Structures are given as C-alpha cells and as structure tokens.
Amino acid sequence: MEELIKLIEQKTGLPESQARQAAETAISFIKGKLPEPLAGQLDGLLAGKAPGGDVLGKLGGLLGG
C-alpha cells in the first residue's frame, strides 16, 4: 500500500495524507467490485503477503488483462 501511496504522491503532487486517502478510496472501490475471495486476498497482497493460488492472474482476467 505504501508503494501505491508514494506513486500517487509522485504522479499527482498531492501531500502524503491526501495520497493515502486517494489510495484507500481507490482500493475500497476495487474491492467492492471483486468477488469476496479475491477482495480478501487483495488485502493480503497490499500487506505484502504472497497470496495463495494465481490471484494476480484472476485479477488480470477480471480487469480485462
């Protein structure tokens, strides 16, 4: 999550607090669109934990990738 926040800061020039809020809002939106098993695994992925199974492949398929 910290990596995403830093990227938002760099790309937008927002201060860290606003970048954090933007990241949390975007992640919440994405999680709301995912099936529950993937939404739960997204939390682990953002926490830096390796997810079980091919979660990234599943996310790519859901998002058209």
Secondary structure, 3 states (H helix, E strand, C coil): CHHHHHHHHHHHCCCHHHHHHHHHHHHHHHHHHCCHHHHHHHHHHHCCCCCCCCHHHHHHHHCCC
